[in-house]
């Protein structure tokens, strides 16, 4: 597997983990935890989409 595929796999794993943390935070009624997980999820997803755009533009 190429290096860029591993990066996308890592980003996907981190995004799934943030989605899980959102559910856990809601379960324990932690508004701050849910908000933090949503914020981190937005950053991770944005990074993934930005990297994908940059890699498709270079081809």
PDBQT receptor file of N, H, CA, C and O in Angstrom, charges set to zero:
ATOM      1  N   UNK A   1       0.846  -1.171   0.000  1.00  0.00    +0.000 N 
ATOM      2  CA  UNK A   1       0.000   0.000   0.000  1.00  0.00    +0.000 C 
ATOM      3  C   UNK A   1       0.890   1.232   0.000  1.00  0.00    +0.000 C 
ATOM      4  O   UNK A   1       1.878   1.298   0.731  1.00  0.00    +0.000 OA
ATOM      5  N   UNK A   2       0.531   2.204  -0.824  1.00  0.00    +0.000 N 
ATOM      6  H   UNK A   2      -0.271   2.150  -1.418  1.00  0.00    +0.000 HD
ATOM      7  CA  UNK A   2       1.326   3.424  -0.892  1.00  0.00    +0.000 C 
ATOM      8  C   UNK A   2       1.152   4.245   0.382  1.00  0.00    +0.000 C 
ATOM      9  O   UNK A   2       0.194   4.065   1.134  1.00  0.00    +0.000 OA
ATOM     10  N   UNK A   3       2.094   5.143   0.603  1.00  0.00    +0.000 N 
ATOM     11  H   UNK A   3       2.872   5.289  -0.008  1.00  0.00    +0.000 HD
ATOM     12  CA  UNK A   3       2.074   5.967   1.814  1.00  0.00    +0.000 C 
ATOM     13  C   UNK A   3       0.814   6.811   1.894  1.00  0.00    +0.000 C 
ATOM     14  O   UNK A   3       0.235   6.950   2.972  1.00  0.00    +0.000 OA
ATOM     15  N   UNK A   4       0.374   7.384   0.764  1.00  0.00    +0.000 N 
ATOM     16  H   UNK A   4       0.845   7.272  -0.111  1.00  0.00    +0.000 HD
ATOM     17  CA  UNK A   4      -0.809   8.245   0.823  1.00  0.00    +0.000 C 
ATOM     18  C   UNK A   4      -2.066   7.458   1.173  1.00  0.00    +0.000 C 
ATOM     19  O   UNK A   4      -2.992   8.015   1.762  1.00  0.00    +0.000 OA
ATOM     20  N   UNK A   5      -2.119   6.172   0.825  1.00  0.00    +0.000 N 
ATOM     21  H   UNK A   5      -1.366   5.719   0.347  1.00  0.00    +0.000 HD
ATOM     22  CA  UNK A   5      -3.261   5.346   1.217  1.00  0.00    +0.000 C 
ATOM     23  C   UNK A   5      -3.265   5.113   2.724  1.00  0.00    +0.000 C 
ATOM     24  O   UNK A   5      -4.333   5.073   3.335  1.00  0.00    +0.000 OA
ATOM     25  N   UNK A   6      -2.091   4.958   3.332  1.00  0.00    +0.000 N 
ATOM     26  H   UNK A   6      -1.223   4.990   2.835  1.00  0.00    +0.000 HD
ATOM     27  CA  UNK A   6      -2.008   4.781   4.781  1.00  0.00    +0.000 C 
ATOM     28  C   UNK A   6      -2.472   6.044   5.509  1.00  0.00    +0.000 C 
ATOM     29  O   UNK A   6      -3.097   5.966   6.567  1.00  0.00    +0.000 OA
ATOM     30  N   UNK A   7      -2.163   7.203   4.936  1.00  0.00    +0.000 N 
ATOM     31  H   UNK A   7      -1.656   7.267   4.076  1.00  0.00    +0.000 HD
ATOM     32  CA  UNK A   7      -2.587   8.460   5.554  1.00  0.00    +0.000 C 
ATOM     33  C   UNK A   7      -4.110   8.554   5.559  1.00  0.00    +0.000 C 
ATOM     34  O   UNK A   7      -4.709   8.958   6.556  1.00  0.00    +0.000 OA
ATOM     35  N   UNK A   8      -4.733   8.177   4.439  1.00  0.00    +0.000 N 
ATOM     36  H   UNK A   8      -4.246   7.849   3.629  1.00  0.00    +0.000 HD
ATOM     37  CA  UNK A   8      -6.193   8.217   4.373  1.00  0.00    +0.000 C 
ATOM     38  C   UNK A   8      -6.814   7.179   5.312  1.00  0.00    +0.000 C 
ATOM     39  O   UNK A   8      -7.867   7.426   5.900  1.00  0.00    +0.000 OA
ATOM     40  N   UNK A   9      -6.176   6.038   5.450  1.00  0.00    +0.000 N 
ATOM     41  H   UNK A   9      -5.320   5.837   4.972  1.00  0.00    +0.000 HD
ATOM     42  CA  UNK A   9      -6.667   5.031   6.387  1.00  0.00    +0.000 C 
ATOM     43  C   UNK A   9      -6.600   5.550   7.822  1.00  0.00    +0.000 C 
ATOM     44  O   UNK A   9      -7.534   5.351   8.600  1.00  0.00    +0.000 OA
ATOM     45  N   UNK A  10      -5.515   6.203   8.168  1.00  0.00    +0.000 N 
ATOM     46  H   UNK A  10      -4.756   6.365   7.537  1.00  0.00    +0.000 HD
ATOM     47  CA  UNK A  10      -5.368   6.790   9.506  1.00  0.00    +0.000 C 
ATOM     48  C   UNK A  10      -6.422   7.869   9.745  1.00  0.00    +0.000 C 
ATOM     49  O   UNK A  10      -7.029   7.917  10.815  1.00  0.00    +0.000 OA
ATOM     50  N   UNK A  11      -6.639   8.730   8.758  1.00  0.00    +0.000 N 
ATOM     51  H   UNK A  11      -6.146   8.691   7.890  1.00  0.00    +0.000 HD
ATOM     52  CA  UNK A  11      -7.652   9.772   8.906  1.00  0.00    +0.000 C 
ATOM     53  C   UNK A  11      -9.042   9.178   9.057  1.00  0.00    +0.000 C 
ATOM     54  O   UNK A  11      -9.845   9.677   9.846  1.00  0.00    +0.000 OA
ATOM     55  N   UNK A  12      -9.338   8.121   8.314  1.00  0.00    +0.000 N 
ATOM     56  H   UNK A  12      -8.686   7.716   7.673  1.00  0.00    +0.000 HD
ATOM     57  CA  UNK A  12     -10.644   7.469   8.426  1.00  0.00    +0.000 C 
ATOM     58  C   UNK A  12     -10.821   6.847   9.808  1.00  0.00    +0.000 C 
ATOM     59  O   UNK A  12     -11.898   6.934  10.397  1.00  0.00    +0.000 OA
ATOM     60  N   UNK A  13      -9.768   6.223  10.324  1.00  0.00    +0.000 N 
ATOM     61  H   UNK A  13      -8.893   6.153   9.845  1.00  0.00    +0.000 HD
ATOM     62  CA  UNK A  13      -9.832   5.643  11.663  1.00  0.00    +0.000 C 
ATOM     63  C   UNK A  13     -10.054   6.721  12.718  1.00  0.00    +0.000 C 
ATOM     64  O   UNK A  13     -10.863   6.540  13.628  1.00  0.00    +0.000 OA
ATOM     65  N   UNK A  14      -9.344   7.836  12.605  1.00  0.00    +0.000 N 
ATOM     66  H   UNK A  14      -8.687   7.983  11.866  1.00  0.00    +0.000 HD
ATOM     67  CA  UNK A  14      -9.499   8.921  13.568  1.00  0.00    +0.000 C 
ATOM     68  C   UNK A  14     -10.902   9.536  13.500  1.00  0.00    +0.000 C 
ATOM     69  O   UNK A  14     -11.479   9.892  14.527  1.00  0.00    +0.000 OA
ATOM     70  N   UNK A  15     -11.444   9.658  12.283  1.00  0.00    +0.000 N 
ATOM     71  H   UNK A  15     -10.975   9.369  11.449  1.00  0.00    +0.000 HD
ATOM     72  CA  UNK A  15     -12.797  10.201  12.138  1.00  0.00    +0.000 C 
ATOM     73  C   UNK A  15     -13.822   9.262  12.769  1.00  0.00    +0.000 C 
ATOM     74  O   UNK A  15     -14.746   9.711  13.447  1.00  0.00    +0.000 OA
ATOM     75  N   UNK A  16     -13.656   7.964  12.547  1.00  0.00    +0.000 N 
ATOM     76  H   UNK A  16     -12.905   7.599  11.996  1.00  0.00    +0.000 HD
ATOM     77  CA  UNK A  16     -14.583   6.997  13.156  1.00  0.00    +0.000 C 
ATOM     78  C   UNK A  16     -14.478   7.036  14.677  1.00  0.00    +0.000 C 
ATOM     79  O   UNK A  16     -15.485   6.906  15.373  1.00  0.00    +0.000 OA
ATOM     80  N   UNK A  17     -13.276   7.213  15.189  1.00  0.00    +0.000 N 
ATOM     81  H   UNK A  17     -12.458   7.319  14.623  1.00  0.00    +0.000 HD
ATOM     82  CA  UNK A  17     -13.086   7.301  16.626  1.00  0.00    +0.000 C 
ATOM     83  C   UNK A  17     -13.765   8.554  17.187  1.00  0.00    +0.000 C 
ATOM     84  O   UNK A  17     -14.357   8.506  18.265  1.00  0.00    +0.000 OA
ATOM     85  N   UNK A  18     -13.683   9.668  16.466  1.00  0.00    +0.000 N 
ATOM     86  H   UNK A  18     -13.202   9.708  15.590  1.00  0.00    +0.000 HD
ATOM     87  CA  UNK A  18     -14.356  10.889  16.920  1.00  0.00    +0.000 C 
ATOM     88  C   UNK A  18     -15.863  10.714  16.917  1.00  0.00    +0.000 C 
ATOM     89  O   UNK A  18     -16.546  11.206  17.816  1.00  0.00    +0.000 OA
ATOM     90  N   UNK A  19     -16.394  10.016  15.911  1.00  0.00    +0.000 N 
ATOM     91  H   UNK A  19     -15.839   9.617  15.181  1.00  0.00    +0.000 HD
ATOM     92  CA  UNK A  19     -17.840   9.768  15.871  1.00  0.00    +0.000 C 
ATOM     93  C   UNK A  19     -18.271   8.914  17.057  1.00  0.00    +0.000 C 
ATOM     94  O   UNK A  19     -19.336   9.129  17.637  1.00  0.00    +0.000 OA
ATOM     95  N   UNK A  20     -17.443   7.956  17.404  1.00  0.00    +0.000 N 
ATOM     96  H   UNK A  20     -16.578   7.782  16.933  1.00  0.00    +0.000 HD
ATOM     97  CA  UNK A  20     -17.729   7.130  18.578  1.00  0.00    +0.000 C 
ATOM     98  C   UNK A  20     -17.685   7.961  19.853  1.00  0.00    +0.000 C 
ATOM     99  O   UNK A  20     -18.525   7.800  20.737  1.00  0.00    +0.000 OA
ATOM    100  N   UNK A  21     -16.711   8.842  19.941  1.00  0.00    +0.000 N 
ATOM    101  H   UNK A  21     -16.028   8.973  19.222  1.00  0.00    +0.000 HD
ATOM    102  CA  UNK A  21     -16.593   9.702  21.123  1.00  0.00    +0.000 C 
ATOM    103  C   UNK A  21     -17.781  10.646  21.262  1.00  0.00    +0.000 C 
ATOM    104  O   UNK A  21     -18.171  10.992  22.377  1.00  0.00    +0.000 OA
ATOM    105  N   UNK A  22     -18.358  11.063  20.140  1.00  0.00    +0.000 N 
ATOM    106  H   UNK A  22     -18.041  10.781  19.234  1.00  0.00    +0.000 HD
ATOM    107  CA  UNK A  22     -19.557  11.896  20.197  1.00  0.00    +0.000 C 
ATOM    108  C   UNK A  22     -20.677  11.119  20.878  1.00  0.00    +0.000 C 
ATOM    109  O   UNK A  22     -21.367  11.651  21.747  1.00  0.00    +0.000 OA
ATOM    110  N   UNK A  23     -20.856   9.863  20.484  1.00  0.00    +0.000 N 
ATOM    111  H   UNK A  23     -20.295   9.431  19.778  1.00  0.00    +0.000 HD
ATOM    112  CA  UNK A  23     -21.882   9.027  21.099  1.00  0.00    +0.000 C 
ATOM    113  C   UNK A  23     -21.633   8.793  22.571  1.00  0.00    +0.000 C 
ATOM    114  O   UNK A  23     -22.567   8.824  23.373  1.00  0.00    +0.000 OA
ATOM    115  N   UNK A  24     -20.387   8.561  22.935  1.00  0.00    +0.000 N 
ATOM    116  H   UNK A  24     -19.629   8.536  22.284  1.00  0.00    +0.000 HD
ATOM    117  CA  UNK A  24     -20.051   8.351  24.349  1.00  0.00    +0.000 C 
ATOM    118  C   UNK A  24     -20.309   9.622  25.144  1.00  0.00    +0.000 C 
ATOM    119  O   UNK A  24     -20.851   9.572  26.248  1.00  0.00    +0.000 OA
ATOM    120  N   UNK A  25     -19.921  10.755  24.583  1.00  0.00    +0.000 N 
ATOM    121  H   UNK A  25     -19.481  10.795  23.686  1.00  0.00    +0.000 HD
ATOM    122  CA  UNK A  25     -20.128  12.023  25.291  1.00  0.00    +0.000 C 
ATOM    123  C   UNK A  25     -21.617  12.315  25.475  1.00  0.00    +0.000 C 
ATOM    124  O   UNK A  25     -22.030  12.825  26.517  1.00  0.00    +0.000 OA
ATOM    125  N   UNK A  26     -22.412  11.993  24.470  1.00  0.00    +0.000 N 
ATOM    126  H   UNK A  26     -22.076  11.579  23.624  1.00  0.00    +0.000 HD
ATOM    127  CA  UNK A  26     -23.860  12.181  24.614  1.00  0.00    +0.000 C 
ATOM    128  C   UNK A  26     -24.395  11.233  25.682  1.00  0.00    +0.000 C 
ATOM    129  O   UNK A  26     -25.266  11.603  26.470  1.00  0.00    +0.000 OA
ATOM    130  N   UNK A  27     -23.872  10.017  25.704  1.00  0.00    +0.000 N 
ATOM    131  H   UNK A  27     -23.164   9.717  25.064  1.00  0.00    +0.000 HD
ATOM    132  CA  UNK A  27     -24.324   9.034  26.686  1.00  0.00    +0.000 C 
ATOM    133  C   UNK A  27     -24.041   9.444  28.119  1.00  0.00    +0.000 C 
ATOM    134  O   UNK A  27     -24.835   9.163  29.017  1.00  0.00    +0.000 OA
ATOM    135  N   UNK A  28     -22.910  10.109  28.338  1.00  0.00    +0.000 N 
ATOM    136  H   UNK A  28     -22.266  10.337  27.608  1.00  0.00    +0.000 HD
ATOM    137  CA  UNK A  28     -22.592  10.553  29.693  1.00  0.00    +0.000 C 
ATOM    138  C   UNK A  28     -23.007  12.005  29.923  1.00  0.00    +0.000 C 
ATOM    139  O   UNK A  28     -22.662  12.606  30.940  1.00  0.00    +0.000 OA
ATOM    140  N   UNK A  29     -23.744  12.553  28.975  1.00  0.00    +0.000 N 
ATOM    141  H   UNK A  29     -24.025  12.065  28.148  1.00  0.00    +0.000 HD
ATOM    142  CA  UNK A  29     -24.294  13.905  29.051  1.00  0.00    +0.000 C 
ATOM    143  C   UNK A  29     -23.218  14.969  29.234  1.00  0.00    +0.000 C 
ATOM    144  O   UNK A  29     -23.345  15.869  30.065  1.00  0.00    +0.000 OA
ATOM    145  N   UNK A  30     -22.159  14.846  28.442  1.00  0.00    +0.000 N 
ATOM    146  H   UNK A  30     -22.056  14.115  27.767  1.00  0.00    +0.000 HD
ATOM    147  CA  UNK A  30     -21.075  15.816  28.474  1.00  0.00    +0.000 C 
ATOM    148  C   UNK A  30     -21.156  16.685  27.214  1.00  0.00    +0.000 C 
ATOM    149  O   UNK A  30     -20.731  16.277  26.133  1.00  0.00    +0.000 OA
ATOM    150  N   UNK A  31     -21.698  17.864  27.375  1.00  0.00    +0.000 N 
ATOM    151  H   UNK A  31     -22.043  18.195  28.253  1.00  0.00    +0.000 HD
ATOM    152  CA  UNK A  31     -21.842  18.767  26.238  1.00  0.00    +0.000 C 
ATOM    153  C   UNK A  31     -20.486  19.225  25.730  1.00  0.00    +0.000 C 
ATOM    154  O   UNK A  31     -20.269  19.329  24.523  1.00  0.00    +0.000 OA
ATOM    155  N   UNK A  32     -19.589  19.493  26.643  1.00  0.00    +0.000 N 
ATOM    156  H   UNK A  32     -19.766  19.408  27.624  1.00  0.00    +0.000 HD
ATOM    157  CA  UNK A  32     -18.255  19.952  26.258  1.00  0.00    +0.000 C 
ATOM    158  C   UNK A  32     -17.507  18.849  25.497  1.00  0.00    +0.000 C 
ATOM    159  O   UNK A  32     -16.826  19.128  24.510  1.00  0.00    +0.000 OA
ATOM    160  N   UNK A  33     -17.631  17.618  25.950  1.00  0.00    +0.000 N 
ATOM    161  H   UNK A  33     -18.184  17.391  26.751  1.00  0.00    +0.000 HD
ATOM    162  CA  UNK A  33     -16.980  16.499  25.262  1.00  0.00    +0.000 C 
ATOM    163  C   UNK A  33     -17.530  16.282  23.869  1.00  0.00    +0.000 C 
ATOM    164  O   UNK A  33     -16.772  16.034  22.930  1.00  0.00    +0.000 OA
ATOM    165  N   UNK A  34     -18.844  16.374  23.726  1.00  0.00    +0.000 N 
ATOM    166  H   UNK A  34     -19.459  16.576  24.489  1.00  0.00    +0.000 HD
ATOM    167  CA  UNK A  34     -19.461  16.205  22.408  1.00  0.00    +0.000 C 
ATOM    168  C   UNK A  34     -19.046  17.335  21.474  1.00  0.00    +0.000 C 
ATOM    169  O   UNK A  34     -18.742  17.097  20.305  1.00  0.00    +0.000 OA
ATOM    170  N   UNK A  35     -19.031  18.551  21.981  1.00  0.00    +0.000 N 
ATOM    171  H   UNK A  35     -19.278  18.745  22.930  1.00  0.00    +0.000 HD
ATOM    172  CA  UNK A  35     -18.634  19.695  21.160  1.00  0.00    +0.000 C 
ATOM    173  C   UNK A  35     -17.169  19.574  20.729  1.00  0.00    +0.000 C 
ATOM    174  O   UNK A  35     -16.823  19.878  19.587  1.00  0.00    +0.000 OA
ATOM    175  N   UNK A  36     -16.325  19.134  21.641  1.00  0.00    +0.000 N 
ATOM    176  H   UNK A  36     -16.605  18.887  22.569  1.00  0.00    +0.000 HD
ATOM    177  CA  UNK A  36     -14.912  18.953  21.311  1.00  0.00    +0.000 C 
ATOM    178  C   UNK A  36     -14.708  17.875  20.262  1.00  0.00    +0.000 C 
ATOM    179  O   UNK A  36     -13.904  18.041  19.345  1.00  0.00    +0.000 OA
ATOM    180  N   UNK A  37     -15.432  16.772  20.393  1.00  0.00    +0.000 N 
ATOM    181  H   UNK A  37     -16.085  16.637  21.138  1.00  0.00    +0.000 HD
ATOM    182  CA  UNK A  37     -15.310  15.685  19.425  1.00  0.00    +0.000 C 
ATOM    183  C   UNK A  37     -15.822  16.115  18.052  1.00  0.00    +0.000 C 
ATOM    184  O   UNK A  37     -15.251  15.740  17.027  1.00  0.00    +0.000 OA
ATOM    185  N   UNK A  38     -16.894  16.897  18.032  1.00  0.00    +0.000 N 
ATOM    186  H   UNK A  38     -17.358  17.202  18.864  1.00  0.00    +0.000 HD
ATOM    187  CA  UNK A  38     -17.410  17.405  16.752  1.00  0.00    +0.000 C 
ATOM    188  C   UNK A  38     -16.401  18.345  16.109  1.00  0.00    +0.000 C 
ATOM    189  O   UNK A  38     -16.183  18.292  14.898  1.00  0.00    +0.000 OA
ATOM    190  N   UNK A  39     -15.787  19.204  16.911  1.00  0.00    +0.000 N 
ATOM    191  H   UNK A  39     -15.964  19.247  17.894  1.00  0.00    +0.000 HD
ATOM    192  CA  UNK A  39     -14.773  20.127  16.406  1.00  0.00    +0.000 C 
ATOM    193  C   UNK A  39     -13.588  19.375  15.803  1.00  0.00    +0.000 C 
ATOM    194  O   UNK A  39     -13.130  19.706  14.710  1.00  0.00    +0.000 OA
ATOM    195  N   UNK A  40     -13.096  18.367  16.515  1.00  0.00    +0.000 N 
ATOM    196  H   UNK A  40     -13.468  18.098  17.404  1.00  0.00    +0.000 HD
ATOM    197  CA  UNK A  40     -11.968  17.572  16.020  1.00  0.00    +0.000 C 
ATOM    198  C   UNK A  40     -12.372  16.793  14.767  1.00  0.00    +0.000 C 
ATOM    199  O   UNK A  40     -11.576  16.654  13.839  1.00  0.00    +0.000 OA
ATOM    200  N   UNK A  41     -13.599  16.288  14.739  1.00  0.00    +0.000 N 
ATOM    201  H   UNK A  41     -14.245  16.400  15.494  1.00  0.00    +0.000 HD
ATOM    202  CA  UNK A  41     -14.086  15.562  13.566  1.00  0.00    +0.000 C 
ATOM    203  C   UNK A  41     -14.104  16.465  12.339  1.00  0.00    +0.000 C 
ATOM    204  O   UNK A  41     -13.709  16.039  11.254  1.00  0.00    +0.000 OA
ATOM    205  N   UNK A  42     -14.554  17.701  12.496  1.00  0.00    +0.000 N 
ATOM    206  H   UNK A  42     -14.874  18.048  13.377  1.00  0.00    +0.000 HD
ATOM    207  CA  UNK A  42     -14.579  18.644  11.375  1.00  0.00    +0.000 C 
ATOM    208  C   UNK A  42     -13.162  18.909  10.863  1.00  0.00    +0.000 C 
ATOM    209  O   UNK A  42     -12.940  18.994   9.655  1.00  0.00    +0.000 OA
ATOM    210  N   UNK A  43     -12.214  19.039  11.777  1.00  0.00    +0.000 N 
ATOM    211  H   UNK A  43     -12.394  18.970  12.758  1.00  0.00    +0.000 HD
ATOM    212  CA  UNK A  43     -10.824  19.275  11.380  1.00  0.00    +0.000 C 
ATOM    213  C   UNK A  43     -10.267  18.066  10.616  1.00  0.00    +0.000 C 
ATOM    214  O   UNK A  43      -9.623  18.231   9.580  1.00  0.00    +0.000 OA
ATOM    215  N   UNK A  44     -10.514  16.862  11.123  1.00  0.00    +0.000 N 
ATOM    216  H   UNK A  44     -11.037  16.729  11.965  1.00  0.00    +0.000 HD
ATOM    217  CA  UNK A  44     -10.004  15.649  10.482  1.00  0.00    +0.000 C 
ATOM    218  C   UNK A  44     -10.627  15.462   9.103  1.00  0.00    +0.000 C 
ATOM    219  O   UNK A  44      -9.922  15.161   8.139  1.00  0.00    +0.000 OA
ATOM    220  N   UNK A  45     -11.946  15.640   9.003  1.00  0.00    +0.000 N 
ATOM    221  H   UNK A  45     -12.518  15.885   9.786  1.00  0.00    +0.000 HD
ATOM    222  CA  UNK A  45     -12.614  15.482   7.715  1.00  0.00    +0.000 C 
ATOM    223  C   UNK A  45     -12.136  16.538   6.718  1.00  0.00    +0.000 C 
ATOM    224  O   UNK A  45     -11.921  16.239   5.543  1.00  0.00    +0.000 OA
ATOM    225  N   UNK A  46     -11.973  17.752   7.186  1.00  0.00    +0.000 N 
ATOM    226  H   UNK A  46     -12.147  17.995   8.141  1.00  0.00    +0.000 HD
ATOM    227  CA  UNK A  46     -11.473  18.813   6.306  1.00  0.00    +0.000 C 
ATOM    228  C   UNK A  46     -10.068  18.522   5.810  1.00  0.00    +0.000 C 
ATOM    229  O   UNK A  46      -9.749  18.763   4.645  1.00  0.00    +0.000 OA
ATOM    230  N   UNK A  47      -9.232  18.005   6.695  1.00  0.00    +0.000 N 
ATOM    231  H   UNK A  47      -9.491  17.810   7.641  1.00  0.00    +0.000 HD
ATOM    232  CA  UNK A  47      -7.874  17.638   6.302  1.00  0.00    +0.000 C 
ATOM    233  C   UNK A  47      -7.894  16.541   5.244  1.00  0.00    +0.000 C 
ATOM    234  O   UNK A  47      -7.145  16.603   4.269  1.00  0.00    +0.000 OA
ATOM    235  N   UNK A  48      -8.740  15.546   5.432  1.00  0.00    +0.000 N 
ATOM    236  H   UNK A  48      -9.348  15.496   6.224  1.00  0.00    +0.000 HD
ATOM    237  CA  UNK A  48      -8.844  14.455   4.464  1.00  0.00    +0.000 C 
ATOM    238  C   UNK A  48      -9.303  14.928   3.106  1.00  0.00    +0.000 C 
ATOM    239  O   UNK A  48      -8.724  14.552   2.087  1.00  0.00    +0.000 OA
ATOM    240  N   UNK A  49     -10.342  15.753   3.077  1.00  0.00    +0.000 N 
ATOM    241  H   UNK A  49     -10.813  16.059   3.905  1.00  0.00    +0.000 HD
ATOM    242  CA  UNK A  49     -10.842  16.260   1.801  1.00  0.00    +0.000 C 
ATOM    243  C   UNK A  49      -9.820  17.162   1.123  1.00  0.00    +0.000 C 
ATOM    244  O   UNK A  49      -9.677  17.129  -0.099  1.00  0.00    +0.000 OA
ATOM    245  N   UNK A  50      -9.109  17.965   1.905  1.00  0.00    +0.000 N 
ATOM    246  H   UNK A  50      -9.225  17.992   2.898  1.00  0.00    +0.000 HD
ATOM    247  CA  UNK A  50      -8.080  18.841   1.343  1.00  0.00    +0.000 C 
ATOM    248  C   UNK A  50      -6.943  18.028   0.737  1.00  0.00    +0.000 C 
ATOM    249  O   UNK A  50      -6.476  18.334  -0.361  1.00  0.00    +0.000 OA
ATOM    250  N   UNK A  51      -6.491  16.988   1.450  1.00  0.00    +0.000 N 
ATOM    251  H   UNK A  51      -6.870  16.739   2.341  1.00  0.00    +0.000 HD
ATOM    252  CA  UNK A  51      -5.427  16.140   0.918  1.00  0.00    +0.000 C 
ATOM    253  C   UNK A  51      -5.867  15.422  -0.347  1.00  0.00    +0.000 C 
ATOM    254  O   UNK A  51      -5.092  15.305  -1.296  1.00  0.00    +0.000 OA
ATOM    255  N   UNK A  52      -7.098  14.943  -0.368  1.00  0.00    +0.000 N 
ATOM    256  H   UNK A  52      -7.728  15.038   0.403  1.00  0.00    +0.000 HD
ATOM    257  CA  UNK A  52      -7.606  14.251  -1.555  1.00  0.00    +0.000 C 
ATOM    258  C   UNK A  52      -7.646  15.197  -2.746  1.00  0.00    +0.000 C 
ATOM    259  O   UNK A  52      -7.289  14.806  -3.857  1.00  0.00    +0.000 OA
ATOM    260  N   UNK A  53      -8.074  16.431  -2.532  1.00  0.00    +0.000 N 
ATOM    261  H   UNK A  53      -8.364  16.749  -1.629  1.00  0.00    +0.000 HD
ATOM    262  CA  UNK A  53      -8.115  17.421  -3.615  1.00  0.00    +0.000 C 
ATOM    263  C   UNK A  53      -6.721  17.721  -4.121  1.00  0.00    +0.000 C 
ATOM    264  O   UNK A  53      -6.509  17.789  -5.332  1.00  0.00    +0.000 OA
ATOM    265  N   UNK A  54      -5.755  17.902  -3.214  1.00  0.00    +0.000 N 
ATOM    266  H   UNK A  54      -5.928  17.846  -2.230  1.00  0.00    +0.000 HD
ATOM    267  CA  UNK A  54      -4.386  18.194  -3.621  1.00  0.00    +0.000 C 
ATOM    268  C   UNK A  54      -3.786  17.032  -4.410  1.00  0.00    +0.000 C 
ATOM    269  O   UNK A  54      -3.086  17.248  -5.399  1.00  0.00    +0.000 OA
ATOM    270  N   UNK A  55      -4.059  15.802  -3.977  1.00  0.00    +0.000 N 
ATOM    271  H   UNK A  55      -4.628  15.626  -3.174  1.00  0.00    +0.000 HD
ATOM    272  CA  UNK A  55      -3.505  14.640  -4.669  1.00  0.00    +0.000 C 
ATOM    273  C   UNK A  55      -4.159  14.429  -6.032  1.00  0.00    +0.000 C 
ATOM    274  O   UNK A  55      -3.496  13.980  -6.967  1.00  0.00    +0.000 OA
ATOM    275  N   UNK A  56      -5.436  14.743  -6.160  1.00  0.00    +0.000 N 
ATOM    276  H   UNK A  56      -5.974  15.108  -5.400  1.00  0.00    +0.000 HD
ATOM    277  CA  UNK A  56      -6.086  14.589  -7.462  1.00  0.00    +0.000 C 
ATOM    278  C   UNK A  56      -5.663  15.690  -8.423  1.00  0.00    +0.000 C 
ATOM    279  O   UNK A  56      -5.657  15.479  -9.636  1.00  0.00    +0.000 OA
ATOM    280  N   UNK A  57      -5.308  16.865  -7.902  1.00  0.00    +0.000 N 
ATOM    281  H   UNK A  57      -5.313  17.036  -6.916  1.00  0.00    +0.000 HD
ATOM    282  CA  UNK A  57      -4.849  17.941  -8.758  1.00  0.00    +0.000 C 
ATOM    283  C   UNK A  57      -3.444  17.685  -9.296  1.00  0.00    +0.000 C 
ATOM    284  O   UNK A  57      -3.111  18.161 -10.381  1.00  0.00    +0.000 OA
ATOM    285  N   UNK A  58      -2.620  16.951  -8.569  1.00  0.00    +0.000 N 
ATOM    286  H   UNK A  58      -2.890  16.564  -7.687  1.00  0.00    +0.000 HD
ATOM    287  CA  UNK A  58      -1.255  16.684  -9.013  1.00  0.00    +0.000 C 
ATOM    288  C   UNK A  58      -1.198  15.591 -10.059  1.00  0.00    +0.000 C 
ATOM    289  O   UNK A  58      -0.184  15.460 -10.745  1.00  0.00    +0.000 OA
ATOM    290  N   UNK A  59      -2.257  14.797 -10.206  1.00  0.00    +0.000 N 
ATOM    291  H   UNK A  59      -3.080  14.903  -9.649  1.00  0.00    +0.000 HD
ATOM    292  CA  UNK A  59      -2.251  13.733 -11.207  1.00  0.00    +0.000 C 
ATOM    293  C   UNK A  59      -2.658  14.228 -12.515  1.00  0.00    +0.000 C 
ATOM    294  O   UNK A  59      -2.708  13.461 -13.476  1.00  0.00    +0.000 OA
TER     295      UNK A  59
